[in-house]
Amino acid sequence: MLLNLVDDCADDAAVRGALRTAIIGAAEMAGFVSRWDRYYLKSYESMANHRFNFTTFTAEPNVWGATHIGRGTVLRRLVRLVQIAEWMRAKRTHDADVTVVQGSSERQALRDNSVHLALTDPPYHDDVQYGELSLPLRAWAGMSLDEADGDAAVNPSAATTDSAALLSRIFHETSRTLRPDGHLIFSFANRDVRAWIDLISALDTAGLRAIGVEMVHSENESDHAKRSVRACTLDLILDLVPRGSTPIAQHRPRVVDSDEGRFLATVAEQVLLIGALQSDWADTFRRRLEAEAFLQDQKR
């Protein structure tokens, strides 16, 4: 019904397109899985780990809601569209441009040495199977269900996946676009030693160096599906810059007093060596991590 009203709401084709996007976006996940309450299984958890089955803990949000509090309401989408439009109009008064590009991170539509900050969320090794999680949505949209190309996640069913090489190409492209004083910042967490080795190796190969690391609590401690299980409760925030001769003062993390905190402290020490890694660093690093108490329960 809302879609049928769009043509009567605006004469501008771009505005009508934005309105349609807001309305369709209210159905952000097939089945309208609720994200209103952290004690409900949110849309991500309902499909993660191959749990594509129906869950009894699902609710249908009221997309017609008269407030913009619910994440799935059309009104919330419209409010956000207005905020974005006002932000872009303000930026244009200062001759600033905003460009949205869809494509692979291996080929970024940006000039060399032009980016001040690259803020990203890299694949979490084998923790999140993006290609498989997208299957229900691709089926819903009538798209191809073939295996997704270019997935950097480690998938046991695709033994040819070389995550380290793919991450290296992505970070190398990011390094190309960064200004000499630009920063690449992201968070990472994983219990798998291989995940950290792949990540650190890719960053080093890409010509970056670490300027700082910090340890922060993740949302997993308050997440219904991840509480009281083996999910990581701490994230490591990495801050990297292009390699160069300019001296840098590295920021070292405040260590959380726990097995996981000490595990990440060992990781942080290695991260801070990116740009000056020794040839045998991976073997030494693996032995140090495997000796950490945080990983001992995996051996039992």
N, C-alpha and C positions, 0 to 999 in steps of 0.2 A: 504493500500500500504506500509506504514512504517513497519507494522508488518511483511509483506512478505520479507522485506529487512534485518530483524534482523539476520537471519541465515548466511547471507553473511558478516556480520559486525564483528563477533567475533567467535573464536573457543571455548572459555570457556563458559560452560553452565551457570555459575553464572552471567557472564557478559550479556549473552543473556537474562537471566531472568530479570536483572536490566533494560535493554533496553526496554523490553516488558512492564515492570511496568511503566516506564517513559512515554511511548506512550499511554498506556491505561489510565494512570493518567491524561493525558491532557483532557480527558472527565470526569472531576471530578464530574460533575452532569449531570444527564440525560437531554438532551435538550441543553447542552452547554450554560447554563444561564450565561450571562456576569458578570464578577466581575471587569472589568477594570475601571469603573467609579463609584464613590460613589453616583452619582445621579441616577444610574440605580438600579432597584431592584435586589440585588444580589441573588445568589442561595438560601441562607438561607431564606431570606425574601420571596422569591417567593413560598416557600413551607411551611413557618411557619403559625401557626394559621389555619391549615387545608386548606390553599389556594392552593390546588393542581391544580387549573385551569390555563389555559394559560394566560399570561399577555401580554399586548401590548407593555410593556416597556422592552422587552427582545432582546438581540442581540447575534448573533453567533460569538464567537471569532475565529480569524484565527489561528488555531492550527499549521499551517505551517509557522507561522510568523518567519521572519529572525532575530528578536531580542528576548531577553529573558525578555523584560519588561512586556509583557502580562502574567498574572498569568496562563492562560490556555495553553500557547504554549509548544510544545514538547521541543524546545530549552531550555526554562527555566528549565524544568525538568532535562534535560541532564546536564546543568550547575550545578544544585544543586547536582546531583549524583556525579559529579567530585569533588565538594567541600567536600561532605561527605566522599568519598573515600580517599582524601588527608588528611582529619582530622583523619580518622581511622588509616591510615598508620603512621601518626605522633605519634598518641597515642601508637601504638604497639611498637614503638622504645623505649618507656618508660615502657614496660611491662604492659600496661593498656588494659583491655578487655572491649568490648562493647557487651551487650546482649539485644536483643529485644524480648519481651515476649508478647504474646497475651493471654488474659484471664480475669478473674474477679478480681477486686481490693480486693475482700474478701479473696482471697488466692494468695498472692504475692510470686513469686519464688525468694525470697531473704532471706539471713541469718538473724538471730536475731542480733540486735545492729550493723548493717553494713552500714546503709545509713546516709550520711551527710546531704542530702537535698531531701525532697519530695516536688516537685512543681506540683500542680494539679489544676484541674478545676472541682469542684464538681457540681452535679446536682443543678439547680436553682429552687428547689421546684416544682411549677406547671408552671413556666414560659416557659420551653422548654420541649415539649413532644418528647423525643428522639425516643422512639419506633415507634410512629406514623410518625414522620418525616422521618424515615428510610424506610417506606413502599414503596415509589416510587423506591428507589434504590434497595431494595430487590426484587421487582417485575422485575425490569430491569435486575438484575443478575440471575433471575430464582430461588431465594431462598424462603424459607418458609415465608408465610405471616401471620403465627400465631402470637398471642400476644407475644412480647419479654419477656423472663424471666429475672428477676434480675434488672429491670428498677427501679432506685431509685427516679424517678420523681413522684410527686404526680399527679395522674390521676383521675379526677372525675368519669370516667367510671370503675375504678378498686378500689372499696372502701376498698379492703383488703390490699392495699399498705401501709406498715408501714415504711415511709421514715426514721423516727428517728432511728428505730431499725437497718435498713440496713446501714445507714450512720455510726451508732455506730460500727457495725461490720467492716466496711471498715476502719474507723479511728483507731480502735483497732489494726487491722492488720498493718496499717501504723506505729502506735506507737511501735509495736513489732520490726519492722525492723529498726527503728531510733536508731542511736547511742545516748548515754546520752547527747551529745552535738549537736545532729542532729536537724534540723528544718523542720517543715511542714509549707509551705507558699501557700496561695491561696487567691483569691478575691471572694467577694460575694456581691450581691445587691438584695433587694426584698422589696416590700411594705407590704407583708403579715407577720404579727407578728408571725404566726405559723411557718413560714419558719425559722425565727431567733431562735425561741425556739427549734425547732427540731435540728438545726445546733449546737447551744451552748450545748444542752443536749448531743448530740452525741460526741462532742469533750471532754466534761467533763467525760462522761462514759468511754471513750477510754483511760483515764489516761494521758491526756495532760494538759498543762497550757500555758497561753498566755504570750508571752514575749514582744509583741508589736503589735500596730494597726496603720494603716495610712489610710488617706482619699485621694482618687485620682479621677480626672475626667475620666469618661468612654468615649467610642467613640460614645455614643448615640446622643450627641448633634450635631454631624456632619453626622449622618446617615440619609439618605433620609427617610427611612420607620419609623424612631423613633423620628424625630424632631417634636416638638410642640405637642407631645402627652404625656401620663402619664408615659412614660418610665423613669426609674431612670437615672440620669445623673452623679451620683457619685458611686464609688465602695469603699468597705472597704477591705483593704489588711490585712489579719490576719497572724501573725507569732507565731507559737506554738512550744513548745519543750516537751519532755517527763517529766512527773512529777518527782520531786526529791527534795532533801533537800538543794541543792545548791542555795544560794540567787541569785536573778535576778533583774536587773534594767529594769523596764518596760518602753517601748516607748509609749507615748500617742500621739494621732493624732493632727495635726493642723486642727482646725475646720473651715470648709467653712461656711461663714456667709449667710446662707439661711435656709429655713425650712427643706430642705432635709439634709443639713449639721448638723443642730441641732438634727434631728432625728437619724442620724448615730452616733453622739456624745453620745447619750443615749445608743445606741447599743454597742458602743465601751467600755463604762464603764462596761457593763455587760460582754463583751468578756474578759476584763482584769481580771475578777473574776473567769474565768474558772480554775478549780482545787481547788477552795475553795467556791463553790456555797452553799448557804443555802437551806434548804429543801423546803422553800416556794418561792424560787426565781422566778419561772415561772409566778406565779400569779401577783406578784409585778411588774415584768418586763413588763408583758402584759398591765397592767393598765397604766404604765408610757408611753409606746409607743402609746397606743390608745389615749392618751391626747395630743400627739404631733401634731402641726399644719400641718405637712406633710401628715398626714393621715385623716385630717378632711374632705377633699373633697370626700372621699370615703363614708361618712355618709350622704351626701346631696342627 
